Amino acid sequence: MLTSFSDLVLSFPAVIIALSFHEFAHAWVADKLGDLTPRFTGRLTINPLAHLDILGTIMLLFFRFGWAKPVMINPDNFKKPKRDMALVALSGPMMNLLLAFLFAIPFRLGIHMGWATERFFFNALIINISLMVFNLIPLPPLDGSRIVSYFLSHKIDKYYREIERYGMIILLLLIGLGVIRKVMLPLIFSILYILI
């Protein structure tokens, strides 16, 4: 959680970057796999206004886990819908991992950039790792659930997808109880340790 106004100011652009590129990755991969829906709905862009969800942005800014507006996808446009949905889902977290790697480079190389710049890079690093880990939780409608679906039989996947109608309620309950935080923090710090 943020501890100061300066952290808030330095985190805001990092949140915008993390969410916008995450959703752009979904849109770009879907487009490349044959679904033009993101293109037609204006999501094939890194413009934050096309992607940001107010509540999800605030959550990520203050609590290090959040979301953007989901990119609309039509699986019927894919050659292999189940596989391609998994690839589209994976692309968002992988974009955040790539961004985290890039923001980690100055720390890895021991480059000193001044307090404000270093703080921005560190916040951006943490935010991207957090967004990646959060989205890989296998709870519908998060990206992790789409990836898990690829490995399930049609029958089991049908029941698994039924969870989605209650997904946000379950997710908010788990967040409120502190379960998500307890699961995420060890993973976030492990990845951070590897990167820097």
Phi and psi restraints in degrees (value plus and minus 20) as a CYANA .aco file:
   2 LEU   PHI     -88.1   -48.1
   2 LEU   PSI     125.8   165.8
   3 THR   PHI    -136.6   -96.6
   3 THR   PSI     -28.5    11.5
   4 SER   PHI    -173.3  -133.3
   4 SER   PSI     142.5   182.5
   5 PHE   PHI     -84.3   -44.3
   5 PHE   PSI     -57.4   -17.4
   6 SER   PHI     -83.4   -43.4
   6 SER   PSI     -58.1   -18.1
   7 ASP   PHI     -82.1   -42.1
   7 ASP   PSI     -60.7   -20.7
   8 LEU   PHI     -80.6   -40.6
   8 LEU   PSI     -67.8   -27.8
   9 VAL   PHI     -82.8   -42.8
   9 VAL   PSI     -63.4   -23.4
  10 LEU   PHI     -97.4   -57.4
  10 LEU   PSI     -38.1     1.9
  11 SER   PHI    -107.3   -67.3
  11 SER   PSI     -49.3    -9.3
  12 PHE   PHI     -76.8   -36.8
  12 PHE   PSI     -71.5   -31.5
  13 PRO   PHI     -83.2   -43.2
  13 PRO   PSI     -51.2   -11.2
  14 ALA   PHI     -86.0   -46.0
  14 ALA   PSI     -59.1   -19.1
  15 VAL   PHI     -83.8   -43.8
  15 VAL   PSI     -64.9   -24.9
  16 ILE   PHI     -79.2   -39.2
  16 ILE   PSI     -66.0   -26.0
  17 ILE   PHI     -82.5   -42.5
  17 ILE   PSI     -68.5   -28.5
  18 ALA   PHI     -80.4   -40.4
  18 ALA   PSI     -67.8   -27.8
  19 LEU   PHI     -89.8   -49.8
  19 LEU   PSI     -63.3   -23.3
  20 SER   PHI     -84.5   -44.5
  20 SER   PSI     -65.5   -25.5
  21 PHE   PHI     -90.7   -50.7
  21 PHE   PSI     -53.5   -13.5
  22 HIS   PHI     -79.3   -39.3
  22 HIS   PSI     -70.9   -30.9
  23 GLU   PHI     -91.8   -51.8
  23 GLU   PSI     -55.2   -15.2
  24 PHE   PHI     -80.2   -40.2
  24 PHE   PSI     -59.2   -19.2
  25 ALA   PHI     -81.1   -41.1
  25 ALA   PSI     -64.2   -24.2
  26 HIS   PHI     -76.9   -36.9
  26 HIS   PSI     -68.6   -28.6
  27 ALA   PHI     -83.3   -43.3
  27 ALA   PSI     -63.6   -23.6
  28 TRP   PHI     -85.5   -45.5
  28 TRP   PSI     -65.3   -25.3
  29 VAL   PHI     -86.5   -46.5
  29 VAL   PSI     -61.9   -21.9
  30 ALA   PHI     -79.7   -39.7
  30 ALA   PSI     -63.3   -23.3
  31 ASP   PHI     -81.6   -41.6
  31 ASP   PSI     -64.4   -24.4
  32 LYS   PHI     -87.2   -47.2
  32 LYS   PSI     -47.7    -7.7
  33 LEU   PHI    -108.6   -68.6
  33 LEU   PSI     -17.7    22.3
  34 GLY   PHI      92.1   132.1
  34 GLY   PSI     -23.1    16.9
  35 ASP   PHI    -120.1   -80.1
  35 ASP   PSI      91.7   131.7
  36 LEU   PHI    -109.1   -69.1
  36 LEU   PSI     -15.9    24.1
  37 THR   PHI     -74.4   -34.4
  37 THR   PSI     -67.1   -27.1
  38 PRO   PHI     -80.0   -40.0
  38 PRO   PSI     -55.4   -15.4
  39 ARG   PHI     -84.7   -44.7
  39 ARG   PSI     -66.0   -26.0
  40 PHE   PHI     -92.0   -52.0
  40 PHE   PSI     -42.0    -2.0
  41 THR   PHI    -118.9   -78.9
  41 THR   PSI      -9.4    30.6
  42 GLY   PHI      56.4    96.4
  42 GLY   PSI       2.7    42.7
  43 ARG   PHI    -120.2   -80.2
  43 ARG   PSI     -24.1    15.9
  44 LEU   PHI    -105.2   -65.2
  44 LEU   PSI      42.2    82.2
  45 THR   PHI    -176.7  -136.7
  45 THR   PSI     137.5   177.5
  46 ILE   PHI    -118.2   -78.2
  46 ILE   PSI     -12.7    27.3
  47 ASN   PHI     -82.4   -42.4
  47 ASN   PSI      97.1   137.1
  48 PRO   PHI     -77.3   -37.3
  48 PRO   PSI     -52.0   -12.0
  49 LEU   PHI     -82.2   -42.2
  49 LEU   PSI     -44.0    -4.0
  50 ALA   PHI     -99.5   -59.5
  50 ALA   PSI     -37.9     2.1
  51 HIS   PHI    -138.6   -98.6
  51 HIS   PSI     -48.1    -8.1
  52 LEU   PHI     -93.6   -53.6
  52 LEU   PSI     116.9   156.9
  53 ASP   PHI    -128.2   -88.2
  53 ASP   PSI     108.2   148.2
  54 ILE   PHI     -78.5   -38.5
  54 ILE   PSI     -70.9   -30.9
  55 LEU   PHI     -84.3   -44.3
  55 LEU   PSI     -64.6   -24.6
  56 GLY   PHI     -82.8   -42.8
  56 GLY   PSI     -56.6   -16.6
  57 THR   PHI     -87.3   -47.3
  57 THR   PSI     -63.8   -23.8
  58 ILE   PHI     -82.8   -42.8
  58 ILE   PSI     -62.3   -22.3
  59 MET   PHI     -80.8   -40.8
  59 MET   PSI     -65.2   -25.2
  60 LEU   PHI     -87.2   -47.2
  60 LEU   PSI     -57.6   -17.6
  61 LEU   PHI     -84.3   -44.3
  61 LEU   PSI     -63.1   -23.1
  62 PHE   PHI    -115.9   -75.9
  62 PHE   PSI     -51.9   -11.9
  63 PHE   PHI    -138.9   -98.9
  63 PHE   PSI     -21.2    18.8
  64 ARG   PHI      52.6    92.6
  64 ARG   PSI      -7.3    32.7
  65 PHE   PHI    -163.6  -123.6
  65 PHE   PSI     117.1   157.1
  66 GLY   PHI    -190.2  -150.2
  66 GLY   PSI    -184.7  -144.7
  67 TRP   PHI    -176.9  -136.9
  67 TRP   PSI     147.3   187.3
  68 ALA   PHI    -137.9   -97.9
  68 ALA   PSI    -197.9  -157.9
  69 LYS   PHI     -87.6   -47.6
  69 LYS   PSI     110.1   150.1
  70 PRO   PHI     -85.8   -45.8
  70 PRO   PSI     122.3   162.3
  71 VAL   PHI     -95.5   -55.5
  71 VAL   PSI     108.3   148.3
  72 MET   PHI     -91.4   -51.4
  72 MET   PSI     107.8   147.8
  73 ILE   PHI    -146.9  -106.9
  73 ILE   PSI     120.0   160.0
  74 ASN   PHI    -133.3   -93.3
  74 ASN   PSI      81.0   121.0
  75 PRO   PHI     -79.8   -39.8
  75 PRO   PSI     -42.2    -2.2
  76 ASP   PHI     -84.2   -44.2
  76 ASP   PSI     -38.8     1.2
  77 ASN   PHI    -105.9   -65.9
  77 ASN   PSI     -26.0    14.0
  78 PHE   PHI    -109.8   -69.8
  78 PHE   PSI     128.9   168.9
  79 LYS   PHI     -89.9   -49.9
  79 LYS   PSI     -61.1   -21.1
  80 LYS   PHI    -145.9  -105.9
  80 LYS   PSI      65.5   105.5
  81 PRO   PHI     -72.7   -32.7
  81 PRO   PSI     -65.9   -25.9
  82 LYS   PHI     -86.1   -46.1
  82 LYS   PSI     -66.8   -26.8
  83 ARG   PHI     -84.6   -44.6
  83 ARG   PSI     -65.7   -25.7
  84 ASP   PHI     -88.3   -48.3
  84 ASP   PSI     -54.2   -14.2
  85 MET   PHI     -83.2   -43.2
  85 MET   PSI     -58.7   -18.7
  86 ALA   PHI     -85.5   -45.5
  86 ALA   PSI     -60.2   -20.2
  87 LEU   PHI     -86.4   -46.4
  87 LEU   PSI     -61.4   -21.4
  88 VAL   PHI     -82.0   -42.0
  88 VAL   PSI     -64.0   -24.0
  89 ALA   PHI     -82.5   -42.5
  89 ALA   PSI     -62.6   -22.6
  90 LEU   PHI     -87.3   -47.3
  90 LEU   PSI     -49.2    -9.2
  91 SER   PHI     -81.9   -41.9
  91 SER   PSI     -55.8   -15.8
  92 GLY   PHI     -83.4   -43.4
  92 GLY   PSI     -76.4   -36.4
  93 PRO   PHI     -79.4   -39.4
  93 PRO   PSI     -55.2   -15.2
  94 MET   PHI     -88.9   -48.9
  94 MET   PSI     -52.3   -12.3
  95 MET   PHI     -84.1   -44.1
  95 MET   PSI     -61.2   -21.2
  96 ASN   PHI     -86.0   -46.0
  96 ASN   PSI     -55.2   -15.2
  97 LEU   PHI     -85.2   -45.2
  97 LEU   PSI     -62.2   -22.2
  98 LEU   PHI     -81.3   -41.3
  98 LEU   PSI     -65.7   -25.7
  99 LEU   PHI     -82.5   -42.5
  99 LEU   PSI     -61.5   -21.5
 100 ALA   PHI     -80.4   -40.4
 100 ALA   PSI     -62.5   -22.5
 101 PHE   PHI     -80.3   -40.3
 101 PHE   PSI     -63.6   -23.6
 102 LEU   PHI     -86.0   -46.0
 102 LEU   PSI     -62.4   -22.4
 103 PHE   PHI     -90.2   -50.2
 103 PHE   PSI     -39.9     0.1
 104 ALA   PHI    -103.1   -63.1
 104 ALA   PSI     -39.3     0.7
 105 ILE   PHI     -74.0   -34.0
 105 ILE   PSI     -69.3   -29.3
 106 PRO   PHI     -78.7   -38.7
 106 PRO   PSI     -57.0   -17.0
 107 PHE   PHI     -89.9   -49.9
 107 PHE   PSI     -59.0   -19.0
 108 ARG   PHI     -83.1   -43.1
 108 ARG   PSI     -57.4   -17.4
 109 LEU   PHI    -110.0   -70.0
 109 LEU   PSI     -23.7    16.3
 110 GLY   PHI      51.5    91.5
 110 GLY   PSI       9.5    49.5
 111 ILE   PHI    -102.9   -62.9
 111 ILE   PSI     109.2   149.2
 112 HIS   PHI    -115.8   -75.8
 112 HIS   PSI     107.8   147.8
 113 MET   PHI    -140.5  -100.5
 113 MET   PSI     -15.2    24.8
 114 GLY   PHI      74.5   114.5
 114 GLY   PSI     132.1   172.1
 115 TRP   PHI     -77.3   -37.3
 115 TRP   PSI     -70.9   -30.9
 116 ALA   PHI     -83.7   -43.7
 116 ALA   PSI     -64.7   -24.7
 117 THR   PHI     -86.0   -46.0
 117 THR   PSI     -63.3   -23.3
 118 GLU   PHI     -82.4   -42.4
 118 GLU   PSI     -60.1   -20.1
 119 ARG   PHI     -85.7   -45.7
 119 ARG   PSI     -61.0   -21.0
 120 PHE   PHI     -81.5   -41.5
 120 PHE   PSI     -67.4   -27.4
 121 PHE   PHI     -81.7   -41.7
 121 PHE   PSI     -60.8   -20.8
 122 PHE   PHI     -87.5   -47.5
 122 PHE   PSI     -63.4   -23.4
 123 ASN   PHI     -81.2   -41.2
 123 ASN   PSI     -62.8   -22.8
 124 ALA   PHI     -83.0   -43.0
 124 ALA   PSI     -58.7   -18.7
 125 LEU   PHI     -81.9   -41.9
 125 LEU   PSI     -70.4   -30.4
 126 ILE   PHI     -83.9   -43.9
 126 ILE   PSI     -63.2   -23.2
 127 ILE   PHI     -83.5   -43.5
 127 ILE   PSI     -62.7   -22.7
 128 ASN   PHI     -88.4   -48.4
 128 ASN   PSI     -59.4   -19.4
 129 ILE   PHI     -83.4   -43.4
 129 ILE   PSI     -64.0   -24.0
 130 SER   PHI     -82.0   -42.0
 130 SER   PSI     -64.1   -24.1
 131 LEU   PHI     -85.1   -45.1
 131 LEU   PSI     -58.7   -18.7
 132 MET   PHI     -82.9   -42.9
 132 MET   PSI     -71.5   -31.5
 133 VAL   PHI     -82.0   -42.0
 133 VAL   PSI     -64.9   -24.9
 134 PHE   PHI     -78.7   -38.7
 134 PHE   PSI     -66.1   -26.1
 135 ASN   PHI     -92.4   -52.4
 135 ASN   PSI     -38.1     1.9
 136 LEU   PHI    -106.2   -66.2
 136 LEU   PSI     -22.2    17.8
 137 ILE   PHI     -82.4   -42.4
 137 ILE   PSI     107.8   147.8
 138 PRO   PHI    -100.8   -60.8
 138 PRO   PSI      30.5    70.5
 139 LEU   PHI    -136.7   -96.7
 139 LEU   PSI      97.3   137.3
 140 PRO   PHI     -76.3   -36.3
 140 PRO   PSI     116.1   156.1
 141 PRO   PHI    -120.4   -80.4
 141 PRO   PSI       1.0    41.0
 142 LEU   PHI     -87.5   -47.5
 142 LEU   PSI     138.7   178.7
 143 ASP   PHI     -75.1   -35.1
 143 ASP   PSI     -57.2   -17.2
 144 GLY   PHI     -77.3   -37.3
 144 GLY   PSI     -52.7   -12.7
 145 SER   PHI     -89.0   -49.0
 145 SER   PSI     -54.6   -14.6
 146 ARG   PHI     -88.3   -48.3
 146 ARG   PSI     -54.2   -14.2
 147 ILE   PHI     -90.9   -50.9
 147 ILE   PSI     -64.1   -24.1
 148 VAL   PHI     -80.8   -40.8
 148 VAL   PSI     -59.0   -19.0
 149 SER   PHI     -75.6   -35.6
 149 SER   PSI     -54.3   -14.3
 150 TYR   PHI     -79.5   -39.5
 150 TYR   PSI     -51.5   -11.5
 151 PHE   PHI    -114.5   -74.5
 151 PHE   PSI     -20.8    19.2
 152 LEU   PHI    -117.4   -77.4
 152 LEU   PSI     131.7   171.7
 153 SER   PHI     -88.0   -48.0
 153 SER   PSI     141.2   181.2
 154 HIS   PHI     -77.9   -37.9
 154 HIS   PSI     -61.1   -21.1
 155 LYS   PHI     -85.8   -45.8
 155 LYS   PSI     -68.3   -28.3
 156 ILE   PHI     -87.3   -47.3
 156 ILE   PSI     -59.2   -19.2
 157 ASP   PHI     -82.7   -42.7
 157 ASP   PSI     -54.7   -14.7
 158 LYS   PHI     -79.7   -39.7
 158 LYS   PSI     -64.5   -24.5
 159 TYR   PHI     -90.4   -50.4
 159 TYR   PSI     -58.2   -18.2
 160 TYR   PHI     -81.0   -41.0
 160 TYR   PSI     -61.6   -21.6
 161 ARG   PHI     -89.4   -49.4
 161 ARG   PSI     -42.1    -2.1
 162 GLU   PHI     -82.6   -42.6
 162 GLU   PSI     -45.3    -5.3
 163 ILE   PHI     -83.4   -43.4
 163 ILE   PSI     -44.9    -4.9
 164 GLU   PHI     -78.4   -38.4
 164 GLU   PSI     -54.7   -14.7
 165 ARG   PHI     -84.8   -44.8
 165 ARG   PSI     -43.0    -3.0
 166 TYR   PHI    -128.6   -88.6
 166 TYR   PSI     -16.7    23.3
 167 GLY   PHI     -75.5   -35.5
 167 GLY   PSI     -68.5   -28.5
 168 MET   PHI     -86.7   -46.7
 168 MET   PSI     -56.2   -16.2
 169 ILE   PHI     -85.2   -45.2
 169 ILE   PSI     -66.3   -26.3
 170 ILE   PHI     -81.4   -41.4
 170 ILE   PSI     -63.4   -23.4
 171 LEU   PHI     -82.4   -42.4
 171 LEU   PSI     -67.6   -27.6
 172 LEU   PHI     -84.5   -44.5
 172 LEU   PSI     -54.7   -14.7
 173 LEU   PHI     -85.3   -45.3
 173 LEU   PSI     -64.9   -24.9
 174 LEU   PHI     -85.1   -45.1
 174 LEU   PSI     -56.2   -16.2
 175 ILE   PHI     -85.6   -45.6
 175 ILE   PSI     -66.8   -26.8
 176 GLY   PHI     -81.2   -41.2
 176 GLY   PSI     -54.9   -14.9
 177 LEU   PHI    -102.1   -62.1
 177 LEU   PSI     -26.3    13.7
 178 GLY   PHI      62.8   102.8
 178 GLY   PSI     -13.1    26.9
 179 VAL   PHI     -87.5   -47.5
 179 VAL   PSI     -65.0   -25.0
 180 ILE   PHI     -79.7   -39.7
 180 ILE   PSI     -63.7   -23.7
 181 ARG   PHI     -81.0   -41.0
 181 ARG   PSI     -63.8   -23.8
 182 LYS   PHI     -85.2   -45.2
 182 LYS   PSI     -54.4   -14.4
 183 VAL   PHI     -95.3   -55.3
 183 VAL   PSI     -62.4   -22.4
 184 MET   PHI     -95.4   -55.4
 184 MET   PSI     -62.2   -22.2
 185 LEU   PHI     -75.2   -35.2
 185 LEU   PSI     -67.2   -27.2
 186 PRO   PHI     -81.1   -41.1
 186 PRO   PSI     -56.9   -16.9
 187 LEU   PHI     -88.7   -48.7
 187 LEU   PSI     -63.8   -23.8
 188 ILE   PHI     -80.1   -40.1
 188 ILE   PSI     -67.4   -27.4
 189 PHE   PHI     -90.3   -50.3
 189 PHE   PSI     -50.4   -10.4
 190 SER   PHI     -86.1   -46.1
 190 SER   PSI     -64.8   -24.8
 191 ILE   PHI     -87.1   -47.1
 191 ILE   PSI     -61.1   -21.1
 192 LEU   PHI     -79.1   -39.1
 192 LEU   PSI     -63.3   -23.3
 193 TYR   PHI     -81.4   -41.4
 193 TYR   PSI     -60.7   -20.7
 194 ILE   PHI     -86.7   -46.7
 194 ILE   PSI     -61.0   -21.0
 195 LEU   PHI     -94.2   -54.2
 195 LEU   PSI     -54.4   -14.4
